[in-house]
């Protein structure tokens, strides 16, 4: 189905952009800064924030439901979060 293929390509591109945004952040990450940058990317890509953050949640955790996502990303750490997002982009 062409729609599914296009959706997967779009998700891959968005995940790659998310990885770029996260890699550009000053370390250690500050929740307010990375939340603002990710919300801006969500707006730029015309994706509802809830859908956008769900894509990130599944990419870095492999789960549809997690404790608060942004806090989870801080606990997991910058390197592991980016690695999970890159792996998800490669998998798509």
C-alpha positions, 0 to 999 in steps of 0.5 A, a space after each residue: 500500500 502506497 500510503 503505508 510506504 509514504 507514512 513509513 518514509 515520513 516517520 523515518 525522516 522525522 526520526 532522523 530530524 529528531 536525532 539531529 535536534 537532540 544531537 545539537 542540544 547542549 549536554 547535559 540536556 535541560 528538559 525545558 530546552 529539549 522540550 521547546 526544540 522538539 515542540 518547535 520541530 513538531 510544529 515545523 513538521 505539522 504534526 500534532 504534539 501528541 502524535 509527535 511525542 508518541 513517535 519519540 516514545 516508541 522509538 526510544 523505549 519500544 513501548 506505547 506507554 511509559 512514565 512521563 516521556 521527557 523525564 524518562 529521556 533524561 533518566 535514560 540519558 542523552 546517548 541511549 535516547 539518541 541511539 534508540 531513535 537512530 535504531 528506530 529510524 534505521 528499522 523503518 
